[in-house]
Amino acid sequence: MTRIGPGTPAGKLLRRYWQPVALLDEMRGERPVKAVRLFGENLVLYRTEKNFSLIQRHCPHRGADLAYGRIEPDGLRCSFHGWKFDGRGKCVETPAEPQGSRLCEHIKTVSYPVVEKSGILFAWLGEGAAPAFPHFDCFVAPDAYTFAFKGYWDCNWLQALEVGIDPAHASWLHKYFEDEDTAGSYGKQFRGVPADSELPISKVLREYDRPEIRVERTDYGMRLQTLRRISEAQTHIRVTNILFPQAFVIPMNAEMTITQWHVPVDDTGCYWYSIFTSFGGPVDKKTMREQRLRTYPEPDYKPIRGRSNGWGFDAQEQKSKTFTGMGFDINIHDQFACESQGVIADRTKENLGSTDKGIVLYRRLLMDAIRKNEAGEQPPVIDAIGPPTIDGIGPTAKIDEYWKESDQKRRKQSQWAA
């Protein structure tokens, strides 16, 4: 499940789906050329006057680095001998060769199609025709209602993904001993209030720490429901989803959702890519971006805290402010939990509990898809609307009806989702 290099079973499966390769923001400068490592391959992403292209990083002539090539209106030219490549990886000029040479007609390098969706550039690394994008909310919402960002984690993609299908950890890993004024919670996860409530979500997680977790298969992957009973009359419900093969969609607050992919750089590192989607007003992209750049600065979006500095651990803070002692950014909490397992977690030493039922089901789905793909069968085709992703407090006796009605109500009130 963890090895994703060229030719590996898991790698071949994941290549059958569109994969994030860069943020659109990374390609806005005067020289839109970027070295990219993806699924163990060294590639170069560049923009011409018409589109984006993704090709092998090393020139097929003698291996010079095309990330330092010359960007031209219709292609990328190697700085070593001037060989030029178009967006399909075809060599179109070999100027150092004798006049009339037809060498370029026989030269082609690896290339992958690229499209932009909601501020992220996605690449198709599979064979044959690429599938259409599903109608997930993050792809349907207008640009003003979405915001994209990313960050690097120094661990295997699978353990990074699995933190998102482990609902029980939020009551511990993200526990704050004091509740902030929720009026200042914009852009912060687990600092606002659930829908239909004035109870801070930090208080809900802290005081109701033994949730009931339900999981079910869906046509797009799986759905998780996490229930925390507040009283006989009221229950907090959090509905999250796995979008097969390696994305999840979770509520950030009552009005905004997070759709997040964990994309392998290689076997021991990954980037998470998130699209924040608002059902309320337009996203304050400036605020969201500034908040996240403090932890994951440009140009590499690598975190300011990690193994080298103990994820910012502070023993005094752990005594009085946060359960982890690692600050108030939950991305660092999750990063610690995933990276501290090792760059590739040894799952033979695990002792799973009942709260891990989402992880168990996901691994079964993944292994089943890998086996079918190896046998030449079609892997799951994902084409779903939504899916519903809710964080709210409703009537205990009708909690299933509540979250569905809450989703419909939010969509009807939205400027774009109805």
C-alpha positions in Angstrom: 0.0 0.0 0.0 2.9 2.4 0.7 5.3 1.9 -2.2 4.3 4.2 -5.1 7.3 4.3 -7.5 7.0 3.5 -11.2 5.7 -0.1 -11.7 4.6 -0.7 -8.1 1.0 -2.0 -7.6 -0.1 1.0 -5.5 1.7 3.4 -7.8 0.0 2.0 -10.8 -3.4 2.4 -9.2 -2.9 5.9 -7.9 -1.8 7.0 -11.4 -5.3 6.1 -12.7 -6.6 9.2 -11.0 -5.9 12.9 -11.4 -3.1 14.0 -9.0 -2.3 17.5 -7.7 1.1 18.6 -8.9 1.4 22.3 -7.8 -0.5 25.4 -6.7 -1.5 27.8 -9.4 0.1 30.5 -7.2 3.5 28.8 -7.7 3.3 29.5 -11.5 2.4 33.2 -11.4 5.9 34.7 -11.5 7.9 36.0 -14.4 9.5 32.6 -15.0 6.8 30.0 -14.7 9.0 26.9 -14.6 9.1 24.6 -11.5 11.0 21.4 -10.7 8.6 18.8 -9.4 9.1 15.4 -7.8 6.0 13.2 -8.0 5.5 9.5 -7.4 9.3 9.1 -7.4 9.7 10.8 -10.8 11.7 13.9 -11.4 9.6 16.3 -13.6 9.5 19.9 -14.7 6.3 21.9 -14.8 6.1 25.0 -17.0 3.6 27.4 -18.5 3.5 28.7 -22.1 1.2 31.2 -23.6 -1.5 28.6 -24.1 -1.3 26.0 -21.3 0.7 24.2 -18.7 2.9 21.2 -19.4 4.6 18.6 -17.3 7.6 16.7 -18.8 10.6 14.7 -17.7 13.1 16.9 -15.8 16.2 15.7 -17.5 16.8 16.4 -21.2 16.8 13.2 -23.3 19.9 14.4 -25.1 22.5 14.2 -22.3 20.5 14.7 -19.1 20.9 18.4 -18.5 18.3 19.8 -16.0 15.3 21.3 -17.9 14.2 23.1 -14.7 16.9 25.6 -15.7 15.9 25.7 -19.3 14.7 28.8 -21.3 10.9 29.3 -21.3 9.6 30.3 -24.7 6.0 31.2 -25.8 5.5 27.7 -27.2 7.9 25.4 -25.3 10.9 24.8 -23.1 14.4 24.9 -24.5 17.4 23.1 -22.9 20.2 25.4 -21.9 22.9 22.8 -22.8 22.4 22.5 -26.6 19.2 24.4 -27.3 17.0 21.4 -27.9 13.4 22.5 -27.6 10.3 20.5 -26.4 6.6 21.2 -26.7 3.9 20.5 -24.1 3.5 16.9 -25.3 7.2 16.2 -24.7 8.0 16.2 -28.5 11.4 17.6 -29.5 10.7 20.3 -32.1 14.2 21.8 -32.6 17.8 20.6 -32.3 19.6 23.8 -33.4 23.1 22.4 -32.7 22.6 19.7 -35.3 23.6 20.1 -39.0 21.2 22.1 -41.2 18.4 19.8 -42.4 18.8 17.3 -39.6 15.6 15.3 -38.9 16.9 14.0 -35.5 14.2 15.8 -33.6 11.5 13.8 -35.4 12.7 10.8 -33.4 13.0 12.4 -30.0 10.2 12.4 -27.4 10.4 12.6 -23.6 7.9 11.7 -20.9 5.0 14.1 -20.7 1.7 14.2 -18.7 -1.5 16.3 -19.3 -2.1 19.1 -16.9 -5.4 21.0 -16.0 -6.2 23.7 -13.5 -9.0 23.2 -11.0 -9.8 25.6 -8.1 -6.3 26.9 -7.8 -4.5 23.6 -8.1 -2.8 22.1 -11.1 -3.7 18.4 -11.6 -1.7 16.0 -13.7 -2.8 12.7 -15.3 0.0 10.2 -14.9 -1.9 7.2 -16.1 -2.2 5.4 -19.4 -4.9 6.0 -21.9 -7.6 8.7 -21.8 -7.9 10.6 -18.5 -11.3 10.6 -16.8 -13.5 13.7 -16.3 -13.3 15.5 -13.0 -16.1 14.5 -10.6 -18.6 17.1 -9.5 -17.3 17.6 -6.0 -18.2 20.9 -4.3 -14.6 22.1 -4.4 -14.6 21.8 -8.3 -18.1 23.2 -8.8 -17.8 26.3 -6.6 -16.7 29.6 -8.3 -13.2 30.9 -7.7 -14.2 33.5 -5.2 -15.6 30.7 -2.9 -12.5 28.5 -2.9 -8.9 28.8 -1.7 -6.0 26.4 -2.3 -2.9 25.7 -0.3 -0.4 23.0 0.4 2.3 21.8 2.8 5.0 19.2 3.0 5.2 16.2 5.4 8.2 14.1 5.9 6.5 10.7 5.8 4.7 8.2 3.6 1.5 9.3 1.9 -0.7 6.6 3.5 -0.1 7.5 7.2 -0.7 11.2 6.2 -4.0 10.3 4.7 -5.1 8.0 7.5 -5.0 10.8 10.1 -8.0 12.3 8.2 -10.1 9.1 8.7 -9.4 8.8 12.4 -12.1 11.0 14.1 -11.3 10.0 17.7 -7.9 11.7 17.7 -9.4 15.2 17.6 -10.4 15.1 21.2 -6.8 14.4 22.3 -4.3 15.6 19.7 -6.2 18.9 19.1 -7.3 19.4 22.7 -7.1 23.0 24.0 -7.5 23.5 27.7 -9.2 27.0 27.2 -11.7 28.1 24.7 -10.9 31.2 22.6 -13.4 33.9 21.6 -15.0 32.2 18.6 -15.5 35.6 16.9 -11.8 35.4 15.9 -11.9 31.9 14.6 -12.0 32.7 10.8 -9.6 30.4 9.0 -8.9 28.3 12.1 -10.0 24.7 12.4 -11.6 23.5 15.7 -11.8 27.1 17.0 -15.3 28.1 15.9 -18.8 26.8 16.7 -20.8 23.9 15.1 -23.9 24.6 13.1 -27.1 25.3 15.1 -25.1 25.9 18.3 -23.2 28.4 20.4 -21.1 25.8 22.0 -17.3 26.1 21.0 -16.2 23.1 19.1 -13.0 23.1 21.3 -15.3 22.5 24.3 -17.2 19.7 22.5 -14.0 17.9 21.6 -12.5 18.3 25.1 -15.5 17.3 27.1 -17.1 14.6 24.9 -14.1 12.5 24.1 -15.6 9.0 23.6 -17.4 9.4 20.2 -19.5 6.8 18.4 -18.0 6.3 15.0 -20.0 4.9 12.0 -18.5 4.0 8.6 -20.1 3.0 5.4 -19.1 2.4 1.8 -20.3 4.8 -0.8 -20.0 5.1 -4.6 -17.2 7.7 -4.1 -15.3 5.8 -1.4 -16.6 5.9 2.2 -18.5 8.1 4.7 -17.8 8.5 8.4 -20.2 9.8 11.0 -18.7 10.8 14.4 -21.3 11.3 17.1 -20.7 13.0 20.5 -23.8 12.9 22.7 -24.1 16.3 24.4 -27.3 15.3 26.3 -30.3 13.1 25.9 -31.8 15.7 23.6 -28.7 16.8 21.6 -25.9 15.2 19.7 -22.9 16.7 17.9 -22.4 15.1 14.5 -19.4 15.4 12.2 -19.8 13.9 8.7 -16.6 13.4 6.7 -15.8 11.5 3.5 -13.0 9.6 1.7 -12.9 10.4 -2.0 -11.2 7.4 -3.4 -8.3 6.9 -3.7 -6.5 9.4 -1.5 -8.5 12.5 -0.7 -10.9 13.3 2.1 -13.5 16.1 2.6 -14.1 17.3 6.1 -15.9 20.3 7.6 -13.7 23.2 8.7 -16.6 24.9 10.3 -20.4 25.4 9.8 -19.9 27.1 6.4 -16.6 25.9 5.0 -15.2 22.5 4.0 -11.7 21.2 3.3 -11.0 18.8 0.5 -7.5 17.4 0.9 -5.2 15.2 -1.1 -2.1 13.5 0.2 0.2 13.2 -2.8 3.4 11.1 -2.8 6.6 12.9 -3.6 8.2 9.5 -3.2 7.9 6.6 -0.7 9.0 8.7 2.2 7.5 12.2 1.7 4.3 13.8 0.5 2.5 17.1 0.0 -1.0 17.7 1.2 -3.1 19.9 -1.1 -6.2 21.5 0.3 -9.1 23.3 -1.3 -11.2 25.3 1.2 -14.7 25.7 -0.1 -17.2 28.3 1.4 -21.0 27.8 1.3 -21.4 31.3 2.8 -19.6 34.4 1.6 -16.5 34.5 -0.6 -13.3 33.3 1.0 -11.0 35.9 2.4 -8.0 34.5 0.5 -5.5 37.0 1.8 -6.2 36.1 5.4 -6.2 32.4 4.7 -3.0 32.6 2.8 -1.2 34.7 5.4 -2.3 32.4 8.2 -0.9 29.3 6.5 2.4 30.8 5.2 3.4 31.4 8.9 3.7 27.6 9.2 4.4 26.5 5.7 6.4 29.3 4.1 7.2 29.7 0.4 8.9 28.6 -1.9 8.8 24.9 -0.8 5.9 25.1 1.6 7.9 23.0 4.1 6.9 23.5 7.7 8.9 25.6 10.2 8.5 22.8 12.7 9.4 19.1 12.3 11.6 16.3 13.5 14.7 18.6 13.6 13.1 20.8 16.3 10.8 18.4 18.0 7.7 19.9 16.3 8.1 22.9 18.5 7.3 20.9 21.7 7.1 23.1 24.9 6.7 21.2 28.2 5.2 24.2 29.9 2.6 24.7 27.2 1.7 21.0 27.5 0.9 21.5 31.2 -1.5 24.4 30.9 -2.5 25.2 27.3 -2.6 22.3 24.8 -2.6 18.6 25.1 0.4 18.2 22.8 2.5 21.2 23.8 3.0 21.9 20.1 1.2 25.2 19.6 -2.3 26.0 18.3 -1.9 25.1 14.6 -3.6 21.7 14.2 -1.6 21.0 11.0 1.5 20.7 13.2 -0.3 18.4 15.6 -1.3 16.1 12.7 2.2 16.4 11.2 3.7 15.3 14.5 1.4 12.3 14.7 2.2 11.1 11.2 5.9 11.9 11.0 6.7 10.5 14.5 5.6 7.0 13.2 8.7 7.0 11.0 8.9 7.8 7.4 7.1 4.6 6.6 5.0 3.3 9.5 5.5 -0.4 10.4 1.9 -1.5 10.4 2.8 -5.1 11.6 3.3 -3.6 15.1 -0.1 -1.8 15.3 -2.9 -2.7 17.8 -6.0 -1.2 16.2 -9.0 -0.3 18.3 -12.7 0.2 17.6 -12.1 3.9 16.7 -9.9 2.8 13.8 -12.8 1.3 11.9 -12.5 4.0 9.2 -8.8 3.1 8.7 -9.7 -0.6 8.5 -12.3 -0.1 5.9 -10.2 2.2 3.8 -7.3 -0.3 3.7 -9.7 -3.0 2.5 -11.0 -0.7 -0.2 -7.4 0.2 -1.2 -6.1 -3.4 -1.3 -9.2 -4.5 -3.2 -8.6 -1.8 -5.8 -4.9 -2.6 -6.1 -5.7 -6.3 -6.7 -8.3 -5.5 -9.3 -6.1 -3.1 -11.1 -3.3 -5.7 -11.2 -5.7 -8.2 -12.7 -6.6 -5.7 -15.5 -10.0 -4.7 -14.1 -11.3 -1.2 -14.1 -10.6 0.6 -10.7 -13.4 2.5 -9.0 -14.7 5.4 -11.1 -15.5 8.4 -9.0 -18.2 10.7 -10.1 -20.3 12.0 -7.3 -22.0 15.3 -6.4 -21.1 16.9 -3.1 -20.6 15.0 -1.0 -22.4 16.2 2.2 -19.9 17.3 4.9 -21.4 18.6 8.1 -20.4 19.8 11.6 -23.4 20.6 13.7 -25.5 19.8 16.8 -28.9 18.4 16.3 -31.7 16.4 18.0 -30.4 13.0 19.2 -33.5 11.1 18.2 -33.3 12.4 14.6 -29.6 12.9 14.0 -29.6 11.1 10.7 -32.4 13.4 9.4 -30.6 16.4 10.9 -27.4 16.2 9.0 -29.1 15.6 5.7 -31.5 18.5 6.2 -28.6 20.6 7.4 -26.7 20.0 4.1 -29.8 20.8 2.0 -30.5 24.0 4.0 -26.9 25.2 3.5 -27.0 24.5 -0.2 -30.3 26.4 -0.7 -28.9 29.4 1.1 -25.7 29.3 -0.8 -25.0 31.7 -3.7 -23.7 28.8 -5.9 -24.5 25.3 -4.4 -28.2 25.2 -4.9 
